[in-house]
Amino acid sequence: MSNCAEVVIIGGGIIGCAAAYNLAKKGASVIVLEADDSIGNGGSSRNGGGVRQSGRDPRELPLAMYSVEHLWPVLSEELGVNVEYHKEGNLRLGKTEKHMEILQGLTDRATACGLDVKMISGEEVRAINPYLSEEVIGASWCPTDGHANPLIATLGYYKRARDLGVCFYTGEEVVQIQKVRGKARRVITKKNVYEGEKIIVAAGYESRKIVETVGIDIPMRKELIEALVTEAEPKMFPQMLGTADADFYGHQTDHGSFVFGGASGFESVNKDNGTNATSSITAPCICRGIMKYIPKLANAKIVRTWAGYEDLCADGIPVISPVEEVPGLILACAFTGHGFGISPVVGILLSQMALEEQTLLDMKEFRYDRFHAVI
Ligand SMILES: Cc1cc2nc3c(=O)[nH]c(=O)nc-3n(C[C@H](O)[C@H](O)[C@H](O)COP(=O)(O)OP(=O)(O)OC[C@H]3O[C@@H](n4cnc5c(N)ncnc54)[C@H](O)[C@@H]3O)c2cc1C
């Protein structure tokens, strides 16, 4: 197998795999380098599966709305695998007047951007989802939000990309990018050297260390968050749930299990030794939240918990951008805990950037140079 390609992608998460697939579809030669022994073992297989437009930063909304309108509904067909996509709404729940104020603010910002989302009363919430407790006094309701299966979607992109000729190398930890004649060209791993005319860095938080080797810094930090899955329950409801207080979010999967995520605030304090270890505090904390909102799940059995890192950008939205100072380098990181829902459109946009085509959406909000000091 060759060590040279038109595009070398660093990181085999859903962003790297979706970019690889879209590039290969256009006939480009692509190499994907993944540090782990398996594809998609970062945030991409650990996330809560939310395909959400509501609750997003308005700058990110066009990406989410485009994905929901045009890409998620046909993704299973496109990838040849059922990604378990459901577009049956998102309820963001409130129990106090303070919660309702938070929800109203989010709703106002989203409707101003053209999203169909509205505030509804507790009675209206229970008409949509009768399992929610009387403690819920209202919610924001976005009927076009939904959820999908992150592992199947990530591996779906991977498999289709491979079918189209993309070379994936696992166990290849990138340690450096080198310039040749002023352009990013060489990608050095612990074992090998690869070359590409364009280099896309989609390695989550680790992107920061990688691009530092060509003098670029992305202001982001990483944070560990946790999730859990229950035994299969009888079918209850199809909506994605979240709360104004962010104490949990989640949905019921096709299999019947519920996947819930959340944080106790103690993850990094207690356990962040650089591994994806769960803490003993967080799952009980998430469960206490869930039981108040969905009493029927009080006896549901948890079969597994896990943790994953988010790559949080200083200004709350990703960096998806070529870098003027380093021609040939394209950044795709700092997804700030929202990257799964927008991954289908990000894959297309990255392929357009790498092939120097006009991007289908205006990407100026996601540029790297937004961090330049204003003189
Ligand atoms: C618990 C949890 C819940 C979440 N819930 C949601 C949700 O409901 N909805 C939503 O939209 N988003 C959610 N997210 C965020 C979402 O998972 C991410 O934004 C998305 O997966 C980002 O994809 P990625 O490909 O950039 O990152 P990753 O999947 O992390 O992929 C990066 C890859 O780069 C590899 N890598 C790292 N360093 C190197 C190196 N030096 N060389 C080579 N490869 C390297 C890693 O091994 C990894 O495979 C959640 C995240 C977590 C952790």
The ligand as a MOL file (V3000), in Angstrom:
LIG
                    3D

  0  0  0     0  0            999 V3000
M  V30 BEGIN CTAB
M  V30 COUNTS 53 58 0 0 0
M  V30 BEGIN ATOM
M  V30 1 C -20.0910 11.0450 26.0010 0
M  V30 2 C -20.2510 11.9350 24.7940 0
M  V30 3 C -21.5410 12.2690 24.3530 0
M  V30 4 C -21.7130 13.0700 23.2130 0
M  V30 5 N -22.9850 13.2780 22.7380 0
M  V30 6 C -23.1660 13.9100 21.5390 0
M  V30 7 C -24.4650 14.0210 20.9630 0
M  V30 8 O -25.4350 13.5340 21.5220 0
M  V30 9 N -24.5730 14.6750 19.7700 0
M  V30 10 C -23.4980 15.2140 19.1190 0
M  V30 11 O -23.6620 15.8210 18.0580 0
M  V30 12 N -22.2440 15.0650 19.6190 0
M  V30 13 C -22.0560 14.4430 20.8080 0
M  V30 14 N -20.7860 14.2900 21.3280 0
M  V30 15 C -19.6460 14.8330 20.5760 0
M  V30 16 C -19.2390 13.9440 19.4090 0
M  V30 17 O -19.0370 12.6190 19.8320 0
M  V30 18 C -17.9530 14.4890 18.7910 0
M  V30 19 O -18.0670 15.8700 18.5380 0
M  V30 20 C -17.6360 13.7770 17.4750 0
M  V30 21 O -17.5890 12.3810 17.6490 0
M  V30 22 C -16.3040 14.2880 16.9620 0
M  V30 23 O -15.8000 13.3990 16.0220 0
M  V30 24 P -14.2640 13.3930 15.6800 0
M  V30 25 O -14.0970 12.4540 14.5490 0
M  V30 26 O -13.7950 14.7920 15.5510 0
M  V30 27 O -13.5630 12.9010 17.0330 0
M  V30 28 P -13.1790 11.4570 17.5690 0
M  V30 29 O -14.2460 10.4690 17.3900 0
M  V30 30 O -12.6640 11.6450 18.9600 0
M  V30 31 O -12.0070 11.0370 16.5920 0
M  V30 32 C -10.7080 11.5390 16.6730 0
M  V30 33 C -9.7910 10.3800 16.3470 0
M  V30 34 O -8.4590 10.8610 16.2550 0
M  V30 35 C -7.6170 9.8510 16.7620 0
M  V30 36 N -6.3240 10.4460 17.1320 0
M  V30 37 C -6.0340 11.1870 18.2310 0
M  V30 38 N -4.7390 11.5340 18.2160 0
M  V30 39 C -4.2020 10.9860 17.0910 0
M  V30 40 C -2.8950 10.9920 16.5360 0
M  V30 41 N -1.8720 11.6140 17.1480 0
M  V30 42 N -2.6700 10.3430 15.3650 0
M  V30 43 C -3.6950 9.6830 14.7410 0
M  V30 44 N -4.9600 9.6570 15.2400 0
M  V30 45 C -5.2080 10.3110 16.3940 0
M  V30 46 C -8.3890 9.3150 17.9630 0
M  V30 47 O -7.9220 8.0460 18.3520 0
M  V30 48 C -9.8120 9.3130 17.4430 0
M  V30 49 O -10.1770 8.0840 16.8700 0
M  V30 50 C -20.5780 13.5680 22.5070 0
M  V30 51 C -19.2930 13.2520 22.9630 0
M  V30 52 C -19.1150 12.4520 24.0910 0
M  V30 53 C -17.7170 12.1170 24.5400 0
M  V30 END ATOM
M  V30 BEGIN BOND
M  V30 1 1 1 2
M  V30 2 1 2 3
M  V30 3 2 2 52
M  V30 4 2 3 4
M  V30 5 1 4 5
M  V30 6 1 4 50
M  V30 7 2 5 6
M  V30 8 1 6 7
M  V30 9 1 6 13
M  V30 10 2 7 8
M  V30 11 1 7 9
M  V30 12 1 9 10
M  V30 13 2 10 11
M  V30 14 1 10 12
M  V30 15 2 12 13
M  V30 16 1 13 14
M  V30 17 1 14 15
M  V30 18 1 14 50
M  V30 19 1 15 16
M  V30 20 1 16 17
M  V30 21 1 16 18
M  V30 22 1 18 19
M  V30 23 1 18 20
M  V30 24 1 20 21
M  V30 25 1 20 22
M  V30 26 1 22 23
M  V30 27 1 23 24
M  V30 28 2 24 25
M  V30 29 1 24 26
M  V30 30 1 24 27
M  V30 31 1 27 28
M  V30 32 2 28 29
M  V30 33 1 28 30
M  V30 34 1 28 31
M  V30 35 1 31 32
M  V30 36 1 32 33
M  V30 37 1 33 34
M  V30 38 1 33 48
M  V30 39 1 34 35
M  V30 40 1 35 36
M  V30 41 1 35 46
M  V30 42 1 36 37
M  V30 43 1 36 45
M  V30 44 2 37 38
M  V30 45 1 38 39
M  V30 46 1 39 40
M  V30 47 2 39 45
M  V30 48 1 40 41
M  V30 49 2 40 42
M  V30 50 1 42 43
M  V30 51 2 43 44
M  V30 52 1 44 45
M  V30 53 1 46 47
M  V30 54 1 46 48
M  V30 55 1 48 49
M  V30 56 2 50 51
M  V30 57 1 51 52
M  V30 58 1 52 53
M  V30 END BOND
M  V30 END CTAB
M  END
